[in-house]
Amino acid sequence: MKQLLTHHWKGLLSSLFALSAFVFWYIPGASILSYQEQYQLFLFSPEYFCERISVPGGLADYISEFLVQFYYIPILGAAILALCYTATQRLTWTLCRRLGCPATWYALSFIPAIALWFYMSDESVLLSFSIVIIAALCATVGYHAISHDNAFPTRKWQKTIFLLILIPLFYWLFGASVWIVAAYVAGYELTKSGTPISFLGSILVLACTAILIYALSYCLQYPLYRLMGGINYYRYPAFIPLAQWVVMALVAFIPLLACRLYEPRKNHIWQALSVFIVAATGCSALAYGYTRPQYELIDYEYLVRNEQWDAIIEKATQRQPSSPMSVACVNLALSQRDQLSERLFDFFQNGAEGLFPSFSRDMTSPVSTAEIYFRLGMVNEALRYMFEAQEAIPNFRKSGRLTRRIIECEIANGQYAVATKYLRRLQQSLFYRQWATWTLQLIADKDFLKVNPPYSQLRSTRQQKTDFLFSDREMDQMLGLLFVGNYQNKMAYEYLMCYELLQGDVERFMKYYPLGKYVDYTHIPKTFQEVLVGVWLQQHGSLEGIPYSLDKLTVENTLNFIGTYMRNPKAPELAQPPLSTNAWHYLLINSQKQEKQGKQKMQLIY
């Protein structure tokens, strides 16, 4: 074992790094992989390839989207990213070794890979940036190979020819990462001899690269800053993060700086110390980068996509959701497990936003809201939200997941021609092809389509009126009409009742409560019981003659809450279960802390 560690410690360290990256992306990072996959749609068609390759960096973008489609299976996505990071590290070390860097400083070769990993904690960074980093490192390794004294001992001008071919070709295929190649070549030639001619040559390489890009700005319909910084490295085209330039600089200059270090006397101590410092710094950076608030929503969205309702409830039990979208996902999961009216106030609630978050024109938030509308039977609203989310993707890509849901809505509405058009597109993909082919066959058989479970259920729960105006500012009216149209739609009734409670409108709750006779309840839900007890006490002063079948423990807890609140509205025990999970705790305490999202407060969409 000692001999193995002595002679193969570098390979073992790289293997450990690859394994760590794989485990990270496969277990906690699976939701991020799903997030990346759902905002693109790779098509196997000549037109798609030509569209990608027609812009600088197009080949990297094409390779990236080809690989990202495999994120559909998380274990494949984790393997792809682990290979990308490990390739970055090994290529960096290849350069360091060829420049004469001592093996003691092997840990320094991990810095560009860890920086890239940290930079990708920004969910808008695309895999294409990782691809171009690897391509740039390969190009620099190639340049270093031909620039060796023994390569062309009598024809040094061939290096110039190589650069004249490499830089324009590399820029068109891989984009602005050509700056890495140019910076490395300039730095290498400058440090190799240090003569004025080398200095001028270094400046000339950088100047030629800048002139090339500037000249192309007159031929291409892209602003100069995007041509200089990369077209498809970042999802938002109007912004190029500073961190991108930092990573590119580290890739170019770490090998050049590492080779300046000497072999220390106590090399084993410095070796262990460098590994520890790089590992500790990297772990701290990754822990910071991947625990930002937006990842809570990404996690919930991933669980909703895969219908892991129990996992959503368990996650919310361990840590209360904080954002409206997260709360909406938890409430959706509760409804799918028939627990919404039982456990509504077991979790944090932020008003009606927790049932129907306000619309915002971005690619993320409308997706979860569309899932709620879809499962309620509000097919047109689900279609509208999914379409808006797809059109809001900043880099103008399409989405396999969103397209599939749009197709399902179109079929439920009887728009078979529109659905067929979308299905033809999905047939050119990899992981959606089988479903698209099956659905096309389903559309062809209208009789079977009528009894097929997903579409037959949608048609029965959707709003039956053809002349119908939807208003998101009157969701109680919309839910009421939806439920009256189909008394089997239990979810619509529960969302209606919970909507009134979250609005703090007990009067309307009592008005709609009798509609529950059409719902197949075995008992009155706990949340409803708590409200009924409180209302009866307000009207009669005691529980004598109450006509409802109530649970004894629920009644005791409600009476305990009301008594404690009447004695001291700020009593500390009110903040502890079971009093804190009572419906009246929200109605009397929490609702006063929140701005009521009434009809005038809800956001108008169209």
Sequence and secondary structure as in RCSB ss.txt:
>XXXX:A:sequence
MKQLLTHHWKGLLSSLFALSAFVFWYIPGASILSYQEQYQLFLFSPEYFCERISVPGGLADYISEFLVQFYYIPI
LGAAILALCYTATQRLTWTLCRRLGCPATWYALSFIPAIALWFYMSDESVLLSFSIVIIAALCATVGYHAISHDN
AFPTRKWQKTIFLLILIPLFYWLFGASVWIVAAYVAGYELTKSGTPISFLGSILVLACTAILIYALSYCLQYPLY
RLMGGINYYRYPAFIPLAQWVVMALVAFIPLLACRLYEPRKNHIWQALSVFIVAATGCSALAYGYTRPQYELIDY
EYLVRNEQWDAIIEKATQRQPSSPMSVACVNLALSQRDQLSERLFDFFQNGAEGLFPSFSRDMTSPVSTAEIYFR
LGMVNEALRYMFEAQEAIPNFRKSGRLTRRIIECEIANGQYAVATKYLRRLQQSLFYRQWATWTLQLIADKDFLK
VNPPYSQLRSTRQQKTDFLFSDREMDQMLGLLFVGNYQNKMAYEYLMCYELLQGDVERFMKYYPLGKYVDYTHIP
KTFQEVLVGVWLQQHGSLEGIPYSLDKLTVENTLNFIGTYMRNPKAPELAQPPLSTNAWHYLLINSQKQEKQGKQ
KMQLIY
>XXXX:A:secstr
 HHHHHHHHHHHHHHHHHHHHHHHHHTTTHHHHHHHHTT     SHHHHHHHHTSTTHHHHHHHHHHHGGGGSHH
HHHHHHHHHHHHHHHHHHHHHHHTT  GGGGGGGGHHHHHHHHHTTSTTB HHHHHHHHHHHHHHHHHHHHTSTT
TSSS THHHHHHHHHHHHHHHHHHGGGHHHHHHHHHHHHHHHH  HHHHHHHHHHHHHHHHHHHHHTTTSSS HH
HHHH SSSBS TT   HHHHHHHHHHHHHHHHHTT    SSHHHHHHHHHHHHHHHHHHHHHHHTTSTHHHHHHH
HHHHHTT HHHHHHHHHHS   SHHHHHHHHHHHHHTT HHHHGGGS   GGGGTS    SSSSHHHHHHHHHHH
HT HHHHHHHHHHHHHT TT    HHHHHHHHHHHHHTT HHHHHHHHHHHTTSSSSHHHHHHHHHHHH HHHHH
HSHHHHHHHHHS   SS    TT HHHHHHHHHHH TT HHHHHHHHHHHHHTT HHHHHHHGGGGGGS  SS  
HHHHHHHHHHHHHHHSS TT  S   HHHHHHHHHHHHHHHH TT GGGGSTTGGGSHHHIIIIIHHHS    TT
TS    
